[in-house]
Amino acid sequence: MKALGRITAPLIAASAAAVLAAGPAAAATTTVRAGTATGAPYSGAFQVSTVGPLEFSVVFLGVTVTGTCDGAELRGTVEAAGAGALTSASIGACTTSNGLSSPPTDIGEIPANSGRVAHDPVPGGRDGTLAIDGDLTFSLQGEFLGRVRTCNYGFQTGGEDGLSFDVYNRDNPNRPLPGVDDAQGEATDITLVKKPGSDFLCPSDGTGTGTAVARGESAPGSGVFDQKLYLTE
C-alpha cells in the first residue's frame, strides 16, 4: 500500500491548523497568542506533531479494515489574525489489519485551502472550532485480487466537503491529551468519501481520527519550535 500515508496527512495538517489559521469572518473576534490568554499575538512559523498513532478504518468487501500510522509532522506559517499556509508534511510508517503497509512518507502537493477558526467555547469541552474548506484529496494503492488498485478519497464533515475540528487550549482540563501542556486539535468524525477515478473494488467509505499539538518559534527563523500557542477572542 504505497500511499497509505495520504489518508491522514490532510487530516493532521488541518488538525494542526486548528490553533493557527483564522479566516476573515473570525479575525475580529479570534486571536492566536504566544503562551497564554494574555500573551502577545503570534505571527510566524509553526510546527505540528501528532501524539500517539493516527487511526483510520475503511470497509472492504463488507469487512472493516483498521489501520494505524506512526507520528506525523507538518510545518507552515500563520498570521495572528489571518489564514495559515502549510508548507510541508510527513508521516510515519502505516500498517493495516489485513497485512498491508507503507513506509515513512514525505507528503507533497499540499492543497491551498481556505481556513477559519473561531473562539467558540463549549462548557466542559472545546475552546474553539476550525473549518478547512475545499477538495482535500488523497490516494492509496494496494495489491489485491491479482492487481494493484488505486483508490482516491476526499474528506467530508457533516455532509460538506472539507474538514472541521474541535480545538483546545493548553490549560483546558477537557483537552484530549490532559498530560500534554500544548494547544491541541482533535477530529473524531471525519468521513472518507470515494472519488471518481478509483478502482471499482476500492472501499466505498471510511472514517479517520487524529490528535496533534502545535507550537511556534520563540526566536523567529530559528527552526526551533518551542513557543506554546493559545486561542482567545
Accessible surface in RSA format (square Angstrom, percent):
REM  Atomic radii and reference values for relative SASA: ProtOr
REM  Chains: A
REM  Algorithm: Lee & Richards
REM  Probe-radius: 1.40
REM  Slices: 20
REM RES _ NUM      All-atoms   Total-Side   Main-Chain    Non-polar    All polar
REM                ABS   REL    ABS   REL    ABS   REL    ABS   REL    ABS   REL
RES MET A   1    41.66  21.6  18.16  12.0  23.50  55.9  18.61  15.8  23.05  30.5
RES LYS A   2   152.82  74.6 138.99  85.3  13.83  32.9  88.55  79.7  64.26  68.5
RES ALA A   3    19.86  18.3  17.80  27.5   2.06   4.7  19.86  28.0   0.00   0.0
RES LEU A   4     0.59   0.3   0.59   0.4   0.00   0.0   0.59   0.4   0.00   0.0
RES GLY A   5     0.80   1.0   0.00   N/A   0.80   1.0   0.72   2.0   0.08   0.2
RES ARG A   6    73.38  30.8  73.28  37.4   0.09   0.2   7.46  10.2  65.92  39.9
RES ILE A   7     2.45   1.4   0.87   0.6   1.58   3.8   0.87   0.6   1.58   4.3
RES THR A   8     0.66   0.5   0.66   0.7   0.00   0.0   0.66   0.9   0.00   0.0
RES ALA A   9     5.82   5.4   2.64   4.1   3.18   7.2   4.94   7.0   0.88   2.3
RES PRO A  10    16.72  12.2  10.30   9.4   6.42  23.3  15.76  13.0   0.96   6.0
RES LEU A  11     0.41   0.2   0.41   0.3   0.00   0.0   0.41   0.3   0.00   0.0
RES ILE A  12     2.30   1.3   2.30   1.7   0.00   0.0   2.30   1.7   0.00   0.0
RES ALA A  13     5.63   5.2   5.63   8.7   0.00   0.0   5.63   7.9   0.00   0.0
RES ALA A  14     4.00   3.7   1.81   2.8   2.18   5.0   3.72   5.2   0.28   0.7
RES SER A  15     0.98   0.8   0.00   0.0   0.98   2.3   0.00   0.0   0.98   1.4
RES ALA A  16     1.75   1.6   0.00   0.0   1.75   4.0   1.59   2.2   0.16   0.4
RES ALA A  17     6.10   5.6   6.10   9.4   0.00   0.0   6.10   8.6   0.00   0.0
RES ALA A  18     0.01   0.0   0.01   0.0   0.00   0.0   0.01   0.0   0.00   0.0
RES VAL A  19     3.78   2.5   3.48   3.1   0.31   0.7   3.48   3.0   0.31   0.8
RES LEU A  20     0.00   0.0   0.00   0.0   0.00   0.0   0.00   0.0   0.00   0.0
RES ALA A  21     4.05   3.7   4.05   6.2   0.00   0.0   4.05   5.7   0.00   0.0
RES ALA A  22     0.75   0.7   0.00   0.0   0.75   1.7   0.00   0.0   0.75   2.0
RES GLY A  23     0.83   1.0   0.00   N/A   0.83   1.0   0.83   2.3   0.00   0.0
RES PRO A  24   131.84  96.1 108.96  99.3  22.88  83.2 116.26  96.0  15.59  96.9
RES ALA A  25    93.65  86.1  55.00  84.9  38.64  87.9  67.51  95.1  26.14  69.2
RES ALA A  26     7.94   7.3   4.70   7.3   3.24   7.4   7.94  11.2   0.00   0.0
RES ALA A  27    36.72  33.8  25.52  39.4  11.20  25.5  25.63  36.1  11.10  29.4
RES ALA A  28   100.37  92.3  58.20  89.8  42.17  95.9  70.15  98.8  30.23  80.1
RES THR A  29    84.37  60.0  80.92  82.0   3.44   8.2  69.24  93.0  15.13  22.9
RES THR A  30     0.80   0.6   0.19   0.2   0.61   1.5   0.19   0.3   0.61   0.9
RES THR A  31    23.88  17.0  23.76  24.1   0.12   0.3   5.76   7.7  18.12  27.4
RES VAL A  32     0.07   0.0   0.07   0.1   0.00   0.0   0.07   0.1   0.00   0.0
RES ARG A  33    53.56  22.5  53.56  27.3   0.00   0.0   1.23   1.7  52.33  31.7
RES ALA A  34    25.68  23.6  19.15  29.6   6.53  14.8  19.16  27.0   6.52  17.3
RES GLY A  35    12.17  15.0   0.00   N/A  12.17  15.0  12.08  33.1   0.09   0.2
RES THR A  36    67.86  48.3  67.61  68.5   0.25   0.6  60.95  81.9   6.91  10.5
RES ALA A  37    49.87  45.9  38.64  59.6  11.23  25.5  38.64  54.4  11.23  29.7
RES THR A  38   129.37  92.0  98.43  99.8  30.94  73.7  79.15 106.3  50.22  75.9
RES GLY A  39    14.94  18.4   0.00   N/A  14.94  18.4  14.41  39.5   0.53   1.2
RES ALA A  40    68.20  62.7  55.59  85.8  12.61  28.7  61.44  86.5   6.76  17.9
RES PRO A  41    82.56  60.2  62.60  57.1  19.96  72.6  62.60  51.7  19.96 124.1
RES TYR A  42    17.99   8.4  16.24   9.2   1.75   4.6  16.61  12.5   1.38   1.7
RES SER A  43    70.16  59.3  44.75  59.7  25.41  58.5  32.58  69.4  37.58  52.6
RES GLY A  44    28.07  34.6   0.00   N/A  28.07  34.6  27.08  74.3   0.99   2.2
RES ALA A  45    26.64  24.5  22.89  35.3   3.76   8.5  22.89  32.2   3.76  10.0
RES PHE A  46     1.05   0.5   0.96   0.6   0.10   0.3   0.96   0.6   0.10   0.3
RES GLN A  47    35.86  20.1  33.14  24.2   2.72   6.5   0.26   0.6  35.60  27.0
RES VAL A  48     0.00   0.0   0.00   0.0   0.00   0.0   0.00   0.0   0.00   0.0
RES SER A  49    37.04  31.3  36.18  48.3   0.87   2.0  27.41  58.4   9.64  13.5
RES THR A  50    17.15  12.2   0.16   0.2  16.99  40.5   0.05   0.1  17.11  25.9
RES VAL A  51    57.80  38.0  45.79  41.5  12.01  28.9  48.62  42.2   9.19  24.9
RES GLY A  52    43.87  54.1   0.00   N/A  43.87  54.1  30.59  83.9  13.28  29.8
RES PRO A  53    80.64  58.8  64.59  58.9  16.05  58.3  66.23  54.7  14.41  89.6
RES LEU A  54     0.36   0.2   0.22   0.2   0.14   0.3   0.36   0.2   0.00   0.0
RES GLU A  55    91.86  52.7  90.98  68.8   0.87   2.1  21.33  41.3  70.52  57.6
RES PHE A  56    11.41   5.7   3.56   2.2   7.85  20.4   8.61   5.2   2.80   8.0
RES SER A  57    24.15  20.4  23.95  32.0   0.20   0.5   8.58  18.3  15.57  21.8
RES VAL A  58    14.97   9.9  14.30  12.9   0.67   1.6  14.97  13.0   0.00   0.0
RES VAL A  59    56.88  37.4  54.05  48.9   2.83   6.8  54.05  47.0   2.83   7.7
RES PHE A  60    36.46  18.2  35.79  22.2   0.67   1.7  35.81  21.7   0.65   1.9
RES LEU A  61   116.24  64.7  77.99  55.8  38.25  96.2  89.96  63.2  26.29  70.7
RES GLY A  62    70.96  87.5   0.00   N/A  70.96  87.5  32.84  90.1  38.13  85.4
RES VAL A  63    96.30  63.4  93.32  84.5   2.97   7.2  96.30  83.7   0.00   0.0
RES THR A  64    80.56  57.3  61.57  62.4  18.99  45.3  35.44  47.6  45.12  68.2
RES VAL A  65    12.11   8.0  12.03  10.9   0.07   0.2  12.11  10.5   0.00   0.0
RES THR A  66    69.17  49.2  68.65  69.6   0.52   1.2  49.26  66.2  19.91  30.1
RES GLY A  67     6.11   7.5   0.00   N/A   6.11   7.5   4.13  11.3   1.99   4.4
RES THR A  68    58.05  41.3  56.57  57.4   1.48   3.5  34.77  46.7  23.28  35.2
RES CYS A  69     1.23   0.9   0.00   0.0   1.23   2.9   1.23   3.1   0.00   0.0
RES ASP A  70    84.86  59.4  81.49  81.1   3.38   8.0  21.52  50.7  63.34  63.2
RES GLY A  71    42.80  52.8   0.00   N/A  42.80  52.8  21.95  60.2  20.84  46.7
RES ALA A  72     8.02   7.4   2.52   3.9   5.51  12.5   4.85   6.8   3.18   8.4
RES GLU A  73    62.88  36.1  60.66  45.9   2.21   5.3  12.53  24.2  50.35  41.1
RES LEU A  74     2.16   1.2   1.26   0.9   0.90   2.3   2.16   1.5   0.00   0.0
RES ARG A  75    92.91  39.0  92.91  47.4   0.00   0.0  24.78  33.9  68.13  41.3
RES GLY A  76     3.75   4.6   0.00   N/A   3.75   4.6   1.12   3.1   2.64   5.9
RES THR A  77    67.98  48.4  67.63  68.6   0.36   0.8  50.07  67.3  17.91  27.1
RES VAL A  78     5.71   3.8   0.00   0.0   5.71  13.8   2.31   2.0   3.40   9.2
RES GLU A  79   111.06  63.8 111.06  84.0   0.00   0.0  33.83  65.4  77.23  63.1
RES ALA A  80    14.26  13.1  13.38  20.7   0.88   2.0  13.38  18.8   0.88   2.3
RES ALA A  81    50.13  46.1  36.55  56.4  13.58  30.9  37.95  53.5  12.17  32.2
RES GLY A  82    12.97  16.0   0.00   N/A  12.97  16.0  12.91  35.4   0.06   0.1
RES ALA A  83    61.69  56.7  40.91  63.1  20.79  47.3  40.91  57.6  20.79  55.1
RES GLY A  84    24.85  30.6   0.00   N/A  24.85  30.6   4.37  12.0  20.48  45.9
RES ALA A  85    53.10  48.8  47.68  73.6   5.42  12.3  52.72  74.2   0.38   1.0
RES LEU A  86    53.64  29.9  28.74  20.6  24.90  62.6  28.74  20.2  24.90  67.0
RES THR A  87    93.34  66.4  60.41  61.2  32.93  78.5  55.79  74.9  37.54  56.8
RES SER A  88    53.50  45.2  50.58  67.5   2.92   6.7  40.77  86.8  12.73  17.8
RES ALA A  89    10.88  10.0   4.59   7.1   6.29  14.3   7.00   9.9   3.88  10.3
RES SER A  90    38.72  32.7  37.08  49.5   1.64   3.8  18.25  38.9  20.47  28.7
RES ILE A  91     4.85   2.8   0.23   0.2   4.62  11.1   2.65   1.9   2.20   6.0
RES GLY A  92    12.97  16.0   0.00   N/A  12.97  16.0  11.95  32.8   1.02   2.3
RES ALA A  93    34.51  31.7  30.78  47.5   3.74   8.5  30.84  43.4   3.67   9.7
RES CYS A  94     0.67   0.5   0.00   0.0   0.67   1.6   0.41   1.0   0.26   0.3
RES THR A  95    78.45  55.8  76.94  78.0   1.51   3.6  56.05  75.3  22.40  33.9
RES THR A  96    15.46  11.0   1.09   1.1  14.37  34.2   3.88   5.2  11.58  17.5
RES SER A  97    79.46  67.1  34.28  45.8  45.18 104.1  41.37  88.1  38.09  53.4
RES ASN A  98    75.13  51.8  42.00  40.6  33.13  79.8  35.79  86.1  39.34  38.0
RES GLY A  99    68.53  84.5   0.00   N/A  68.53  84.5  37.19 102.1  31.34  70.2
RES LEU A 100    41.67  23.2  38.55  27.6   3.12   7.8  40.40  28.4   1.26   3.4
RES SER A 101    61.42  51.9  53.84  71.9   7.58  17.5  18.08  38.5  43.33  60.7
RES SER A 102     5.22   4.4   0.15   0.2   5.07  11.7   2.89   6.1   2.33   3.3
RES PRO A 103    85.45  62.3  78.88  71.9   6.57  23.9  84.39  69.7   1.06   6.6
RES PRO A 104    98.39  71.7  79.62  72.6  18.77  68.2  80.13  66.2  18.26 113.5
RES THR A 105    35.51  25.3  28.02  28.4   7.49  17.9  31.26  42.0   4.26   6.4
RES ASP A 106   122.38  85.7 101.62 101.1  20.75  49.1  33.81  79.6  88.57  88.3
RES ILE A 107    15.77   9.0   8.58   6.4   7.19  17.3   8.79   6.3   6.98  18.9
RES GLY A 108    35.46  43.7   0.00   N/A  35.46  43.7  32.73  89.8   2.73   6.1
RES GLU A 109   170.97  98.2 130.66  98.8  40.31  96.0  62.16 120.2 108.81  88.8
RES ILE A 110    45.03  25.6  18.54  13.8  26.49  63.8  19.71  14.2  25.32  68.7
RES PRO A 111    54.95  40.0  37.65  34.3  17.30  62.9  47.27  39.0   7.68  47.7
RES ALA A 112   112.85 103.8  68.71 106.0  44.14 100.4  79.42 111.8  33.43  88.6
RES ASN A 113    39.57  27.3  11.67  11.3  27.90  67.2   7.70  18.5  31.87  30.8
RES SER A 114    69.98  59.1  55.51  74.1  14.48  33.4  52.14 111.0  17.85  25.0
RES GLY A 115     8.04   9.9   0.00   N/A   8.04   9.9   2.17   6.0   5.86  13.1
RES ARG A 116   104.04  43.7 102.71  52.4   1.33   3.2  34.67  47.4  69.37  42.0
RES VAL A 117     0.92   0.6   0.00   0.0   0.92   2.2   0.92   0.8   0.00   0.0
RES ALA A 118    37.12  34.1  36.79  56.8   0.33   0.7  36.79  51.8   0.33   0.9
RES HIS A 119    53.23  29.1  31.78  22.1  21.44  54.9  17.87  18.4  35.36  41.1
RES ASP A 120    60.26  42.2  58.82  58.5   1.44   3.4   9.37  22.0  50.89  50.8
RES PRO A 121    74.00  53.9  57.92  52.8  16.09  58.5  57.92  47.8  16.09 100.0
RES VAL A 122    66.68  43.9  62.08  56.2   4.60  11.1  62.67  54.5   4.02  10.9
RES PRO A 123   133.50  97.3 103.13  94.0  30.37 110.4 115.95  95.7  17.55 109.1
RES GLY A 124    65.13  80.3   0.00   N/A  65.13  80.3  28.83  79.1  36.30  81.3
RES GLY A 125    17.40  21.5   0.00   N/A  17.40  21.5  15.00  41.2   2.41   5.4
RES ARG A 126    59.31  24.9  55.60  28.3   3.71   8.8   4.04   5.5  55.27  33.5
RES ASP A 127    22.86  16.0  22.86  22.8   0.00   0.0   0.35   0.8  22.50  22.4
RES GLY A 128     0.00   0.0   0.00   N/A   0.00   0.0   0.00   0.0   0.00   0.0
RES THR A 129    31.40  22.3  30.99  31.4   0.40   1.0  15.30  20.5  16.10  24.3
RES LEU A 130     1.04   0.6   0.00   0.0   1.04   2.6   0.98   0.7   0.06   0.2
RES ALA A 131    21.57  19.8  20.55  31.7   1.02   2.3  20.55  28.9   1.02   2.7
RES ILE A 132    17.29   9.8  15.78  11.8   1.51   3.6  15.78  11.4   1.51   4.1
RES ASP A 133    52.32  36.6  51.96  51.7   0.37   0.9  22.08  52.0  30.24  30.2
RES GLY A 134    32.88  40.5   0.00   N/A  32.88  40.5  27.48  75.4   5.40  12.1
RES ASP A 135    86.33  60.5  68.11  67.8  18.22  43.1  33.59  79.1  52.74  52.6
RES LEU A 136    10.33   5.8   9.49   6.8   0.84   2.1   9.49   6.7   0.84   2.3
RES THR A 137    65.33  46.5  49.84  50.5  15.49  36.9  17.62  23.7  47.72  72.1
RES PHE A 138     7.23   3.6   0.70   0.4   6.52  17.0   6.81   4.1   0.42   1.2
RES SER A 139    37.78  31.9  37.38  49.9   0.40   0.9  17.02  36.3  20.76  29.1
RES LEU A 140    12.48   7.0  12.48   8.9   0.00   0.0  12.48   8.8   0.00   0.0
RES GLN A 141    54.32  30.4  54.21  39.6   0.11   0.3   5.05  10.7  49.27  37.4
RES GLY A 142     4.50   5.5   0.00   N/A   4.50   5.5   3.95  10.8   0.55   1.2
RES GLU A 143   117.60  67.5  98.62  74.6  18.98  45.2  27.74  53.7  89.86  73.4
RES PHE A 144    39.97  20.0  33.30  20.6   6.66  17.3  39.97  24.2   0.00   0.0
RES LEU A 145   121.30  67.6  85.94  61.5  35.37  88.9  97.44  68.4  23.86  64.2
RES GLY A 146    71.02  87.6   0.00   N/A  71.02  87.6  35.40  97.1  35.62  79.8
RES ARG A 147   134.39  56.4 129.56  66.0   4.83  11.5  52.38  71.6  82.00  49.7
RES VAL A 148    84.56  55.6  64.24  58.2  20.33  49.0  64.24  55.8  20.33  55.1
RES ARG A 149    11.47   4.8  10.39   5.3   1.08   2.6   0.82   1.1  10.65   6.5
RES THR A 150    50.11  35.6  46.63  47.3   3.48   8.3  33.11  44.5  16.99  25.7
RES CYS A 151     0.85   0.6   0.85   1.0   0.00   0.0   0.00   0.0   0.85   0.9
RES ASN A 152    33.37  23.0  33.37  32.3   0.00   0.0  10.61  25.5  22.76  22.0
RES TYR A 153     1.33   0.6   1.33   0.8   0.00   0.0   1.04   0.8   0.29   0.4
RES GLY A 154     1.21   1.5   0.00   N/A   1.21   1.5   1.21   3.3   0.00   0.0
RES PHE A 155     4.09   2.0   0.01   0.0   4.08  10.6   0.01   0.0   4.08  11.7
RES GLN A 156    48.17  26.9  48.12  35.2   0.04   0.1   2.22   4.7  45.95  34.8
RES THR A 157    24.53  17.4  17.18  17.4   7.35  17.5  17.44  23.4   7.09  10.7
RES GLY A 158    79.49  98.0   0.00   N/A  79.49  98.0  46.21 126.8  33.28  74.5
RES GLY A 159    59.77  73.7   0.00   N/A  59.77  73.7  30.30  83.2  29.46  66.0
RES GLU A 160   126.34  72.5 124.20  94.0   2.14   5.1  46.30  89.5  80.04  65.4
RES ASP A 161    81.42  57.0  62.31  62.0  19.11  45.2  17.47  41.1  63.95  63.8
RES GLY A 162     1.81   2.2   0.00   N/A   1.81   2.2   1.80   4.9   0.01   0.0
RES LEU A 163     4.03   2.2   0.00   0.0   4.03  10.1   0.49   0.3   3.54   9.5
RES SER A 164    43.08  36.4  39.09  52.2   4.00   9.2  14.98  31.9  28.10  39.4
RES PHE A 165     4.63   2.3   0.00   0.0   4.63  12.0   4.23   2.6   0.40   1.1
RES ASP A 166    52.51  36.8  50.46  50.2   2.05   4.9   2.25   5.3  50.27  50.1
RES VAL A 167     0.66   0.4   0.66   0.6   0.00   0.0   0.66   0.6   0.00   0.0
RES TYR A 168    20.67   9.6  19.53  11.1   1.14   3.0   1.32   1.0  19.35  23.9
RES ASN A 169     5.55   3.8   5.40   5.2   0.15   0.4   0.77   1.8   4.78   4.6
RES ARG A 170    46.52  19.5  44.65  22.8   1.87   4.4   3.87   5.3  42.65  25.8
RES ASP A 171    92.67  64.9  70.38  70.1  22.29  52.7  40.44  95.2  52.23  52.1
RES ASN A 172    13.26   9.1   8.85   8.6   4.41  10.6   7.74  18.6   5.52   5.3
RES PRO A 173   110.72  80.7  86.87  79.2  23.85  86.7  92.45  76.3  18.27 113.5
RES ASN A 174    67.88  46.8  47.57  46.0  20.31  48.9  12.71  30.6  55.17  53.3
RES ARG A 175    35.09  14.7  29.68  15.1   5.41  12.9   0.00   0.0  35.09  21.3
RES PRO A 176    36.94  26.9   5.56   5.1  31.38 114.1  17.64  14.6  19.29 119.9
RES LEU A 177    38.86  21.6  37.09  26.5   1.76   4.4  38.86  27.3   0.00   0.0
RES PRO A 178    88.91  64.8  77.59  70.7  11.32  41.1  78.07  64.5  10.84  67.4
RES GLY A 179    80.01  98.7   0.00   N/A  80.01  98.7  41.98 115.2  38.02  85.2
RES VAL A 180    39.75  26.2  36.86  33.4   2.89   7.0  39.75  34.5   0.00   0.0
RES ASP A 181    66.35  46.5  59.86  59.6   6.50  15.4  32.33  76.1  34.02  33.9
RES ASP A 182     6.34   4.4   6.34   6.3   0.00   0.0   0.00   0.0   6.34   6.3
RES ALA A 183     0.21   0.2   0.12   0.2   0.09   0.2   0.12   0.2   0.09   0.2
RES GLN A 184     0.83   0.5   0.00   0.0   0.83   2.0   0.83   1.8   0.00   0.0
RES GLY A 185     2.45   3.0   0.00   N/A   2.45   3.0   0.00   0.0   2.45   5.5
RES GLU A 186    45.53  26.1  42.16  31.9   3.37   8.0   2.02   3.9  43.51  35.5
RES ALA A 187     2.19   2.0   0.00   0.0   2.19   5.0   2.19   3.1   0.00   0.0
RES THR A 188    89.37  63.6  68.58  69.5  20.79  49.6  39.45  53.0  49.92  75.5
RES ASP A 189    94.09  65.9  79.00  78.6  15.09  35.7  40.78  96.0  53.31  53.2
RES ILE A 190     0.58   0.3   0.00   0.0   0.58   1.4   0.00   0.0   0.58   1.6
RES THR A 191    57.03  40.6  57.03  57.8   0.00   0.0  29.49  39.6  27.54  41.6
RES LEU A 192     1.52   0.8   1.12   0.8   0.40   1.0   1.12   0.8   0.40   1.1
RES VAL A 193    47.27  31.1  46.20  41.8   1.07   2.6  47.27  41.1   0.00   0.0
RES LYS A 194    67.53  32.9  49.49  30.4  18.04  43.0  31.80  28.6  35.73  38.1
RES LYS A 195    49.67  24.2  45.86  28.1   3.81   9.1  20.81  18.7  28.86  30.7
RES PRO A 196   125.31  91.3  99.60  90.8  25.71  93.4 111.89  92.4  13.42  83.4
RES GLY A 197    72.07  88.9   0.00   N/A  72.07  88.9  37.45 102.8  34.63  77.6
RES SER A 198    23.65  20.0   1.56   2.1  22.09  50.9   1.68   3.6  21.97  30.8
RES ASP A 199    22.62  15.8  10.65  10.6  11.98  28.3  13.75  32.4   8.88   8.9
RES PHE A 200   157.69  78.9 129.98  80.5  27.71  72.1 136.90  83.0  20.79  59.5
RES LEU A 201    33.22  18.5  28.02  20.0   5.20  13.1  29.97  21.1   3.25   8.7
RES CYS A 202     6.39   4.8   0.00   0.0   6.39  15.0   0.00   0.0   6.39   6.9
RES PRO A 203    15.41  11.2  11.74  10.7   3.67  13.3  15.41  12.7   0.00   0.0
RES SER A 204    73.35  62.0  59.68  79.6  13.67  31.5  36.02  76.7  37.33  52.3
RES ASP A 205    65.13  45.6  65.13  64.8   0.00   0.0  23.47  55.2  41.66  41.5
RES GLY A 206     8.36  10.3   0.00   N/A   8.36  10.3   6.26  17.2   2.11   4.7
RES THR A 207    68.70  48.9  68.70  69.6   0.00   0.0  52.74  70.8  15.96  24.1
RES GLY A 208     2.92   3.6   0.00   N/A   2.92   3.6   2.82   7.8   0.10   0.2
RES THR A 209    41.67  29.6  41.49  42.1   0.17   0.4  33.08  44.4   8.59  13.0
RES GLY A 210     7.85   9.7   0.00   N/A   7.85   9.7   6.30  17.3   1.55   3.5
RES THR A 211    24.20  17.2  19.77  20.0   4.44  10.6   5.88   7.9  18.32  27.7
RES ALA A 212     1.39   1.3   0.23   0.3   1.17   2.7   0.48   0.7   0.91   2.4
RES VAL A 213    18.57  12.2  17.16  15.5   1.41   3.4  18.01  15.7   0.56   1.5
RES ALA A 214     1.90   1.7   1.49   2.3   0.41   0.9   1.79   2.5   0.11   0.3
RES ARG A 215    81.26  34.1  81.02  41.3   0.25   0.6  14.83  20.3  66.44  40.3
RES GLY A 216     0.00   0.0   0.00   N/A   0.00   0.0   0.00   0.0   0.00   0.0
RES GLU A 217    12.48   7.2   7.86   5.9   4.62  11.0   0.55   1.1  11.93   9.7
RES SER A 218    69.20  58.5  39.47  52.7  29.73  68.5  29.38  62.6  39.81  55.8
RES ALA A 219    51.82  47.6  49.22  76.0   2.60   5.9  51.57  72.6   0.25   0.7
RES PRO A 220   125.55  91.5  99.88  91.0  25.67  93.3 102.00  84.2  23.54 146.3
RES GLY A 221    74.90  92.4   0.00   N/A  74.90  92.4  38.83 106.6  36.07  80.8
RES SER A 222    55.32  46.7  19.33  25.8  35.99  82.9  30.60  65.2  24.72  34.6
RES GLY A 223    39.28  48.4   0.00   N/A  39.28  48.4  22.78  62.5  16.50  37.0
RES VAL A 224    89.07  58.6  85.44  77.4   3.63   8.7  88.87  77.2   0.20   0.5
RES PHE A 225    26.69  13.4   9.50   5.9  17.19  44.7   9.50   5.8  17.19  49.2
RES ASP A 226    71.41  50.0  51.99  51.7  19.42  45.9  25.09  59.0  46.32  46.2
RES GLN A 227    35.89  20.1  34.57  25.3   1.32   3.1   2.00   4.3  33.88  25.7
RES LYS A 228    48.23  23.5  46.83  28.7   1.40   3.3  40.01  36.0   8.21   8.7
RES LEU A 229     0.03   0.0   0.03   0.0   0.00   0.0   0.03   0.0   0.00   0.0
RES TYR A 230    26.82  12.5  25.58  14.6   1.25   3.2   8.15   6.1  18.68  23.0
RES LEU A 231     1.95   1.1   1.09   0.8   0.86   2.2   1.10   0.8   0.85   2.3
RES THR A 232    16.09  11.4  15.83  16.0   0.25   0.6  15.98  21.5   0.11   0.2
RES GLU A 233   134.89  77.4 116.71  88.3  18.17  43.3  35.07  67.8  99.82  81.5
END  Absolute sums over single chains surface
CHAIN  1 A    10080.3       7427.2       2653.1       5797.5       4282.8
END  Absolute sums over all chains
TOTAL         10080.3       7427.2       2653.1       5797.5       4282.8
